[in-house]
Amino acid sequence: MRLIDFKLSTVDLDHQLPLYWEHDHQQFPIDTVTLVASHLILQSHPQAKPLTLDQLTARTRQVNGQVQLMVRPAADLMPLFGYRLSQHHLLLG
């Protein structure tokens, strides 16, 4: 998913929603954002406080919308394809 597509599709959502990555029915808080080449890498640390949608928007305001959203759960990068809302969380997957 490109950053611009994510921003356009979440513009009307509650900006205080916390961000989580969902994998194998488990949720991991997204707490770090790093720009590397043409990828915006979202990282998760199990005990961290998740970023909110508003914080992600603020941190990516100057980033090219064409960058691809990726998640780095460990050593490998995995592309993000979308999200869903669940119990006051924004779950990326």
C-alpha positions as CSV (number, residue, x, y, z in Angstrom):
1,M,0.0,0.0,0.0
2,R,1.3,3.4,-0.9
3,L,1.4,6.2,1.8
4,I,-0.9,8.4,-0.2
5,D,-3.6,5.7,-0.5
6,F,-3.4,5.1,3.2
7,K,-3.7,8.8,4.0
8,L,-6.7,9.3,1.6
9,S,-8.5,6.3,3.0
10,T,-8.0,7.3,6.7
11,V,-8.7,11.0,6.4
12,D,-12.2,10.7,8.0
13,L,-11.2,8.3,10.8
14,D,-10.6,9.2,14.4
15,H,-7.0,10.5,14.5
16,Q,-6.5,9.2,18.0
17,L,-6.8,5.6,16.9
18,P,-3.7,3.6,18.0
19,L,-1.9,1.7,15.2
20,Y,-1.2,-2.0,15.4
21,W,0.1,-4.6,13.0
22,E,-1.9,-7.8,12.9
23,H,-0.2,-11.1,12.1
24,D,-1.5,-14.6,12.8
25,H,-4.4,-13.2,14.9
26,Q,-1.9,-11.3,17.2
27,Q,-1.6,-7.6,17.5
28,F,1.7,-5.7,17.8
29,P,1.9,-2.0,18.5
30,I,3.5,0.2,15.8
31,D,5.8,2.6,17.6
32,T,8.6,3.6,15.1
33,V,8.5,5.0,11.6
34,T,11.6,5.0,9.4
35,L,12.0,6.2,5.8
36,V,14.5,4.1,3.8
37,A,14.7,4.7,0.0
38,S,11.2,4.2,-1.4
39,H,9.8,2.4,1.7
40,L,8.2,3.8,4.9
41,I,9.0,1.1,7.4
42,L,6.7,0.7,10.4
43,Q,8.3,-1.1,13.3
44,S,6.8,-2.8,16.3
45,H,8.2,-3.6,19.7
46,P,5.9,-5.8,21.9
47,Q,5.8,-3.6,25.1
48,A,5.8,-0.2,23.4
49,K,3.1,2.4,23.4
50,P,1.6,2.5,19.8
51,L,1.6,5.6,17.7
52,T,-1.7,7.2,16.9
53,L,-3.0,7.9,13.4
54,D,-2.4,11.6,14.1
55,Q,1.2,11.0,15.1
56,L,1.8,8.9,12.0
57,T,0.3,11.7,9.8
58,A,2.4,14.3,11.5
59,R,5.6,12.3,11.1
60,T,5.0,11.6,7.4
61,R,3.7,15.1,6.4
62,Q,6.8,15.8,4.3
63,V,7.2,12.2,2.9
64,N,6.5,11.5,-0.8
65,G,3.1,9.8,-1.0
66,Q,4.4,7.2,-3.5
67,V,6.5,5.4,-0.9
68,Q,5.4,1.9,0.0
69,L,4.2,1.1,3.5
70,M,6.2,-1.8,5.0
71,V,6.4,-3.5,8.4
72,R,9.5,-4.9,9.9
73,P,8.5,-7.4,12.6
74,A,12.0,-8.8,12.9
75,A,14.8,-8.9,10.3
76,D,12.6,-9.1,7.2
77,L,10.5,-6.4,5.5
78,M,6.8,-7.3,4.8
79,P,4.5,-5.2,2.6
80,L,1.3,-3.8,4.0
81,F,-1.8,-4.3,1.9
82,G,-4.5,-2.6,4.0
83,Y,-6.1,-2.2,7.4
84,R,-9.3,-2.7,9.3
85,L,-10.9,-1.2,12.4
86,S,-11.3,-3.3,15.4
87,Q,-12.2,-2.4,19.0
88,H,-10.9,1.2,18.7
89,H,-7.7,0.1,17.0
90,L,-6.4,0.5,13.4
91,L,-5.0,-2.9,12.5
92,L,-2.6,-2.9,9.6
93,G,-2.0,-6.1,7.7
